[in-house]
Amino acid sequence: MSGFAFVGRLPASKSIINRLLIVKSHFPDFDIRGDSQADDVRFMRQAIAALNRREVIQVGSAGTVLRFMALRAARIPGRHRLQGHPRLFARPQEELLKILRQLGIATELGSDFLQLEGSGWCMQGDTLLVPLDKSSQFASAILLNAWNLPQELFVSLGGQQVSSGYWRMTTRLVQDLGMRLDFWDSDFRVPARQVPSLSGYSVEPDLSSAFALAAVAAVSGQATILDFPENSIQPDAAFVAILEAMGVHIRRSKESIKIERAKLLNGVAVNLRSTPDLFPVLAALCALAEGESDLFGAPHLVYKESNRLMKTAELLRAVGREVELKEDGLCVRGHRVSPPGTKFSFDCDHDHRLAFAAAVLKAAGFSIEIQHPEVVSKSFPEFWSILGWHT
């Protein structure tokens, strides 16, 4: 694809909207300004509606919806059933079950469901222990559902923290809304009877989606994203500095950002501990960069929609790049685009971010047939139409 050009606004951040939808489920008059058609947002809306009707809560394949809604449903006395794709429930769930049990919730986990039963959050000890070594969403789920508790809540965060940028986003968001928190070391306290001091919140554009478009522009054209936040709370805002380090020309104004095709991409070393969602697309760019790139700090990528470490390595090897697979990332030996060669098919393995990565390589000239391109609907259903591709 050559001559890609985009000027426009992107949908609101699905990560922020889903957090705000949990807040709104506690305070129905809260106003969320901004929207997204992403599957994860659709499932969250439907899940909250089902909870209100005391029906089975469908979570699809969305880990965020499962984790946030499990803690939300647990606040309400009674029995609740969350049901979804077996692939989701095959992912590690023991941490979630341990948290729920500490809150006095009886659990039953099946191949495609999680059933809860309890009398609301009833702490079984003085402090709630929340592990962070596989996902930060467990801690986020607790915090987002800690509004208007009848008693104060003490939480201790354990394990090596991953996706720390998303945890910081959650804490900043609830504090912006008016929640008072006391922090010390890896512990925090939520005082009782917290309610928002704001009546609504305006949601930023989704910067994970912005990165996918920016990467395509960096190899095949240009993109101007309007209403780009100056001081984003999203960790993926880090992509701007990463692209600049790779040699991509970026122009920023108060209300927009413009990304232009790079004459030459440079290899980079990036710690993705706080921004794991950048990994597949960034790895694709590194495959097109001169020299070696080291992407590290994200061992939890094996627990995403796919094993992203293995699948990304598979994709890069398919376009002729040398890749060293590590337990927390990849070393990529990149170089400028080679002749496209034989067309090949790539299975995204139900992973939207792998589809974005394959799109970057295809935009750079490789002949790739992307299987199941519809997976992008999980986070960015407008992606293919913006690119002008028929899939």
WOVENFEN-V651963 format. One record per pair of residues at least 24 apart in sequence whose ideal C-beta (glycine too) atoms are under 8 Angstrom apart, sorted by sequence separation. I is the first residue (numbers start at 1). J is the second residue. D is the distance in whole Angstrom. If there is no record, write none. Layout:
I & J & D
I & J & D
//
This chain:
11 & 35 & 7
12 & 36 & 5
14 & 38 & 4
17 & 41 & 5
21 & 45 & 6
24 & 48 & 8
40 & 64 & 6
44 & 68 & 7
48 & 72 & 8
54 & 78 & 7
57 & 81 & 7
59 & 83 & 7
60 & 84 & 5
61 & 85 & 4
89 & 113 & 7
177 & 201 & 7
205 & 229 & 7
228 & 252 & 8
230 & 254 & 7
265 & 289 & 4
266 & 290 & 6
267 & 291 & 4
269 & 293 & 7
270 & 294 & 8
272 & 296 & 7
273 & 297 & 4
276 & 300 & 7
343 & 367 & 4
344 & 368 & 6
345 & 369 & 4
346 & 370 & 6
347 & 371 & 5
348 & 372 & 6
351 & 375 & 7
352 & 376 & 5
356 & 380 & 8
359 & 383 & 7
363 & 387 & 8
11 & 36 & 4
40 & 65 & 6
44 & 69 & 7
51 & 76 & 7
56 & 81 & 5
57 & 82 & 5
58 & 83 & 6
59 & 84 & 4
60 & 85 & 6
63 & 88 & 6
86 & 111 & 5
89 & 114 & 7
103 & 128 & 7
128 & 153 & 7
130 & 155 & 6
132 & 157 & 5
133 & 158 & 8
134 & 159 & 8
136 & 161 & 7
176 & 201 & 8
204 & 229 & 5
207 & 232 & 6
211 & 236 & 6
214 & 239 & 7
218 & 243 & 6
265 & 290 & 7
266 & 291 & 7
267 & 292 & 5
268 & 293 & 5
269 & 294 & 4
270 & 295 & 6
271 & 296 & 6
272 & 297 & 5
273 & 298 & 6
276 & 301 & 6
340 & 365 & 5
341 & 366 & 8
342 & 367 & 7
343 & 368 & 7
344 & 369 & 7
346 & 371 & 6
347 & 372 & 7
348 & 373 & 8
350 & 375 & 6
352 & 377 & 8
11 & 37 & 7
14 & 40 & 5
18 & 44 & 5
22 & 48 & 8
25 & 51 & 7
56 & 82 & 8
57 & 83 & 7
58 & 84 & 7
61 & 87 & 6
62 & 88 & 7
70 & 96 & 6
74 & 100 & 6
86 & 112 & 5
102 & 128 & 5
128 & 154 & 7
130 & 156 & 7
131 & 157 & 8
132 & 158 & 7
133 & 159 & 3
136 & 162 & 6
137 & 163 & 8
140 & 166 & 7
144 & 170 & 7
208 & 234 & 8
210 & 236 & 8
242 & 268 & 6
264 & 290 & 6
267 & 293 & 4
268 & 294 & 8
269 & 295 & 8
270 & 296 & 8
271 & 297 & 4
272 & 298 & 4
318 & 344 & 6
340 & 366 & 5
341 & 367 & 7
343 & 369 & 6
345 & 371 & 6
352 & 378 & 4
353 & 379 & 8
11 & 38 & 7
14 & 41 & 5
17 & 44 & 8
21 & 48 & 6
25 & 52 & 8
56 & 83 & 5
61 & 88 & 5
85 & 112 & 7
102 & 129 & 7
127 & 154 & 4
128 & 155 & 5
129 & 156 & 5
130 & 157 & 6
131 & 158 & 5
132 & 159 & 5
133 & 160 & 5
135 & 162 & 7
136 & 163 & 4
140 & 167 & 6
143 & 170 & 6
207 & 234 & 5
228 & 255 & 7
269 & 296 & 8
337 & 364 & 5
340 & 367 & 5
348 & 375 & 5
352 & 379 & 5
356 & 383 & 7
60 & 88 & 7
63 & 91 & 7
71 & 99 & 7
84 & 112 & 6
121 & 149 & 7
126 & 154 & 6
127 & 155 & 7
128 & 156 & 7
130 & 158 & 7
131 & 159 & 5
132 & 160 & 7
133 & 161 & 7
134 & 162 & 7
135 & 163 & 6
136 & 164 & 6
139 & 167 & 6
143 & 171 & 7
158 & 186 & 7
173 & 201 & 8
204 & 232 & 6
206 & 234 & 8
208 & 236 & 5
211 & 239 & 4
215 & 243 & 8
218 & 246 & 8
227 & 255 & 6
228 & 256 & 6
242 & 270 & 6
276 & 304 & 8
280 & 308 & 6
284 & 312 & 8
299 & 327 & 5
301 & 329 & 8
318 & 346 & 6
337 & 365 & 5
352 & 380 & 7
355 & 383 & 8
359 & 387 & 7
51 & 80 & 7
59 & 88 & 7
67 & 96 & 6
71 & 100 & 8
74 & 103 & 6
83 & 112 & 6
84 & 113 & 8
99 & 128 & 7
127 & 156 & 5
129 & 158 & 6
132 & 161 & 4
133 & 162 & 6
137 & 166 & 7
157 & 186 & 5
204 & 233 & 7
207 & 236 & 4
210 & 239 & 7
214 & 243 & 6
226 & 255 & 7
227 & 256 & 7
228 & 257 & 4
279 & 308 & 6
283 & 312 & 5
287 & 316 & 5
299 & 328 & 4
337 & 366 & 8
66 & 96 & 8
70 & 100 & 7
83 & 113 & 5
99 & 129 & 8
123 & 153 & 8
132 & 162 & 6
136 & 166 & 5
140 & 170 & 4
144 & 174 & 7
156 & 186 & 6
157 & 187 & 7
204 & 234 & 7
207 & 237 & 5
218 & 248 & 5
226 & 256 & 5
296 & 326 & 7
298 & 328 & 6
359 & 389 & 8
74 & 105 & 5
82 & 113 & 6
98 & 129 & 8
99 & 130 & 6
136 & 167 & 4
139 & 170 & 7
143 & 174 & 6
156 & 187 & 5
157 & 188 & 8
225 & 256 & 6
280 & 311 & 8
284 & 315 & 7
297 & 328 & 6
298 & 329 & 6
315 & 346 & 6
81 & 113 & 6
82 & 114 & 5
147 & 179 & 7
155 & 187 & 7
207 & 239 & 7
224 & 256 & 6
225 & 257 & 5
280 & 312 & 5
283 & 315 & 8
284 & 316 & 7
287 & 319 & 6
296 & 328 & 5
297 & 329 & 7
314 & 346 & 8
81 & 114 & 8
82 & 115 & 8
98 & 131 & 7
146 & 179 & 8
154 & 187 & 7
155 & 188 & 5
224 & 257 & 7
225 & 258 & 8
279 & 312 & 7
283 & 316 & 6
296 & 329 & 4
81 & 115 & 5
82 & 116 & 8
136 & 170 & 8
154 & 188 & 8
155 & 189 & 8
214 & 248 & 8
224 & 258 & 5
225 & 259 & 8
287 & 321 & 5
295 & 329 & 4
47 & 82 & 8
80 & 115 & 7
81 & 116 & 8
132 & 167 & 7
154 & 189 & 5
155 & 190 & 7
223 & 258 & 7
224 & 259 & 8
280 & 315 & 8
294 & 329 & 7
295 & 330 & 5
79 & 115 & 7
80 & 116 & 5
95 & 131 & 5
143 & 179 & 8
153 & 189 & 7
222 & 258 & 7
223 & 259 & 5
238 & 274 & 7
239 & 275 & 8
242 & 278 & 7
295 & 331 & 8
79 & 116 & 7
80 & 117 & 8
152 & 189 & 6
153 & 190 & 4
222 & 259 & 6
238 & 275 & 5
294 & 331 & 5
295 & 332 & 7
311 & 348 & 8
79 & 117 & 4
143 & 181 & 8
152 & 190 & 6
222 & 260 & 5
293 & 331 & 7
294 & 332 & 8
311 & 349 & 5
78 & 117 & 7
95 & 134 & 6
99 & 138 & 6
152 & 191 & 5
222 & 261 & 6
235 & 274 & 5
236 & 275 & 6
239 & 278 & 6
246 & 285 & 7
292 & 331 & 6
293 & 332 & 5
315 & 354 & 7
78 & 118 & 8
95 & 135 & 8
152 & 192 & 5
221 & 261 & 6
235 & 275 & 5
238 & 278 & 7
242 & 282 & 7
292 & 332 & 7
311 & 351 & 7
77 & 118 & 7
149 & 190 & 7
151 & 192 & 5
218 & 259 & 6
220 & 261 & 6
236 & 277 & 6
292 & 333 & 5
293 & 334 & 6
74 & 116 & 6
77 & 119 & 5
92 & 134 & 6
96 & 138 & 6
150 & 192 & 6
217 & 259 & 4
218 & 260 & 8
219 & 261 & 7
236 & 278 & 6
291 & 333 & 8
292 & 334 & 7
306 & 348 & 8
312 & 354 & 7
315 & 357 & 6
319 & 361 & 6
73 & 116 & 6
77 & 120 & 5
95 & 138 & 6
99 & 142 & 7
149 & 192 & 6
150 & 193 & 7
217 & 260 & 7
218 & 261 & 6
219 & 262 & 7
239 & 282 & 8
246 & 289 & 6
291 & 334 & 7
306 & 349 & 4
308 & 351 & 7
311 & 354 & 5
315 & 358 & 6
70 & 114 & 6
74 & 118 & 6
76 & 120 & 7
146 & 190 & 4
149 & 193 & 7
217 & 261 & 7
218 & 262 & 5
290 & 334 & 7
305 & 349 & 8
306 & 350 & 6
75 & 120 & 6
148 & 193 & 6
149 & 194 & 7
214 & 259 & 4
287 & 332 & 6
289 & 334 & 4
290 & 335 & 6
305 & 350 & 6
306 & 351 & 4
308 & 353 & 7
312 & 357 & 6
18 & 64 & 6
22 & 68 & 5
70 & 116 & 7
74 & 120 & 7
75 & 121 & 6
148 & 194 & 6
213 & 259 & 8
219 & 265 & 8
286 & 332 & 4
288 & 334 & 6
289 & 335 & 8
290 & 336 & 7
305 & 351 & 4
308 & 354 & 7
315 & 361 & 7
18 & 65 & 7
25 & 72 & 6
74 & 121 & 6
143 & 190 & 7
147 & 194 & 5
148 & 195 & 6
218 & 265 & 7
283 & 330 & 6
287 & 334 & 5
288 & 335 & 8
304 & 351 & 7
305 & 352 & 7
319 & 366 & 5
66 & 114 & 7
146 & 194 & 7
147 & 195 & 7
286 & 334 & 5
288 & 336 & 7
305 & 353 & 8
306 & 354 & 6
15 & 64 & 8
19 & 68 & 8
147 & 196 & 7
283 & 332 & 6
288 & 337 & 6
304 & 353 & 8
319 & 368 & 8
18 & 68 & 7
22 & 72 & 6
279 & 329 & 7
318 & 368 & 8
176 & 233 & 8
272 & 329 & 7
127 & 187 & 7
173 & 233 & 6
172 & 233 & 5
169 & 233 & 5
169 & 234 & 6
267 & 332 & 8
169 & 235 & 6
215 & 281 & 5
219 & 285 & 7
168 & 235 & 7
211 & 278 & 6
215 & 282 & 8
218 & 285 & 7
267 & 334 & 6
67 & 135 & 7
68 & 137 & 7
72 & 141 & 8
165 & 234 & 8
166 & 235 & 6
208 & 277 & 5
212 & 281 & 6
215 & 284 & 7
219 & 288 & 6
265 & 334 & 7
67 & 137 & 5
71 & 141 & 4
75 & 145 & 6
165 & 235 & 3
208 & 278 & 8
211 & 281 & 6
215 & 285 & 6
67 & 138 & 6
70 & 141 & 7
71 & 142 & 6
74 & 145 & 8
165 & 236 & 8
211 & 282 & 8
280 & 351 & 8
63 & 135 & 8
68 & 140 & 7
72 & 144 & 8
264 & 336 & 8
281 & 353 & 7
288 & 360 & 8
64 & 137 & 6
67 & 140 & 8
68 & 141 & 5
71 & 144 & 8
72 & 145 & 5
165 & 238 & 8
280 & 353 & 4
284 & 357 & 4
288 & 361 & 8
305 & 378 & 8
63 & 137 & 7
67 & 141 & 5
71 & 145 & 5
279 & 353 & 7
280 & 354 & 5
283 & 357 & 6
284 & 358 & 7
287 & 361 & 7
281 & 356 & 5
285 & 360 & 6
68 & 144 & 6
277 & 353 & 6
280 & 356 & 7
281 & 357 & 5
284 & 360 & 4
288 & 364 & 6
68 & 145 & 8
280 & 357 & 4
284 & 361 & 5
281 & 360 & 6
168 & 274 & 8
166 & 274 & 8
164 & 273 & 6
165 & 274 & 3
163 & 273 & 8
164 & 274 & 5
165 & 275 & 5
162 & 273 & 6
163 & 274 & 7
161 & 273 & 8
163 & 276 & 6
162 & 276 & 7
219 & 337 & 8
26 & 145 & 7
27 & 147 & 7
19 & 140 & 7
23 & 144 & 7
26 & 147 & 5
22 & 144 & 4
26 & 148 & 6
22 & 145 & 6
23 & 147 & 7
19 & 144 & 6
162 & 298 & 7
162 & 299 & 7
163 & 300 & 7
162 & 300 & 4
215 & 356 & 8
219 & 360 & 6
216 & 359 & 6
220 & 363 & 4
212 & 356 & 4
216 & 360 & 6
219 & 363 & 6
220 & 364 & 6
215 & 360 & 5
219 & 364 & 4
212 & 359 & 7
216 & 363 & 5
212 & 360 & 8
15 & 166 & 7
19 & 170 & 6
23 & 174 & 8
16 & 169 & 8
20 & 173 & 8
15 & 169 & 7
19 & 173 & 6
23 & 177 & 7
16 & 173 & 7
135 & 300 & 7
30 & 196 & 6
134 & 300 & 6
33 & 200 & 6
133 & 300 & 8
27 & 195 & 7
31 & 199 & 6
32 & 200 & 7
33 & 201 & 7
34 & 202 & 6
38 & 206 & 8
135 & 303 & 7
212 & 380 & 6
27 & 196 & 6
30 & 199 & 7
31 & 200 & 3
32 & 201 & 6
33 & 202 & 4
34 & 203 & 3
134 & 303 & 6
29 & 199 & 7
30 & 200 & 6
31 & 201 & 8
33 & 203 & 6
34 & 204 & 8
36 & 206 & 7
209 & 379 & 7
213 & 383 & 8
30 & 201 & 8
32 & 203 & 7
208 & 379 & 7
209 & 380 & 4
212 & 383 & 6
216 & 387 & 7
208 & 380 & 8
23 & 196 & 7
206 & 379 & 7
213 & 386 & 7
206 & 380 & 7
209 & 383 & 7
20 & 201 & 6
20 & 203 & 7
17 & 203 & 6
16 & 203 & 5
16 & 204 & 7
13 & 203 & 6
12 & 203 & 4
13 & 204 & 5
15 & 206 & 8
12 & 204 & 7
13 & 205 & 7
14 & 206 & 6
12 & 205 & 6
13 & 206 & 4
15 & 208 & 8
11 & 205 & 7
12 & 206 & 6
13 & 207 & 7
10 & 205 & 4
11 & 206 & 6
13 & 208 & 8
9 & 205 & 7
10 & 206 & 6
11 & 209 & 7
10 & 209 & 5
10 & 210 & 6
10 & 213 & 8
6 & 213 & 6
6 & 217 & 7
92 & 303 & 6
4 & 216 & 6
91 & 303 & 6
4 & 217 & 6
1 & 216 & 8
6 & 221 & 8
10 & 225 & 6
4 & 220 & 5
5 & 221 & 5
6 & 222 & 8
7 & 223 & 8
8 & 224 & 8
9 & 225 & 7
3 & 220 & 8
4 & 221 & 3
5 & 222 & 6
6 & 223 & 4
7 & 224 & 4
8 & 225 & 7
9 & 226 & 5
16 & 233 & 7
2 & 220 & 6
3 & 221 & 6
4 & 222 & 7
5 & 223 & 7
6 & 224 & 7
8 & 226 & 6
9 & 227 & 5
16 & 234 & 7
1 & 220 & 5
2 & 221 & 7
4 & 223 & 7
6 & 225 & 8
7 & 226 & 7
15 & 234 & 7
1 & 221 & 8
13 & 234 & 6
63 & 305 & 8
61 & 305 & 7
87 & 350 & 7
61 & 350 & 7
62 & 378 & 7
61 & 378 & 8
39 & 377 & 5
40 & 378 & 6
38 & 377 & 7
39 & 378 & 5
40 & 379 & 6
37 & 377 & 8
38 & 378 & 6
39 & 379 & 8
38 & 379 & 5
38 & 380 & 7
39 & 381 & 8
38 & 381 & 6
37 & 381 & 5
37 & 382 & 7
4 & 363 & 7
1 & 362 & 7
1 & 363 & 5
14 & 379 & 6
11 & 380 & 7
11 & 382 & 7
8 & 386 & 8
6 & 386 & 6
4 & 387 & 7
4 & 388 & 8
1 & 387 & 7
1 & 388 & 8
1 & 389 & 7
//
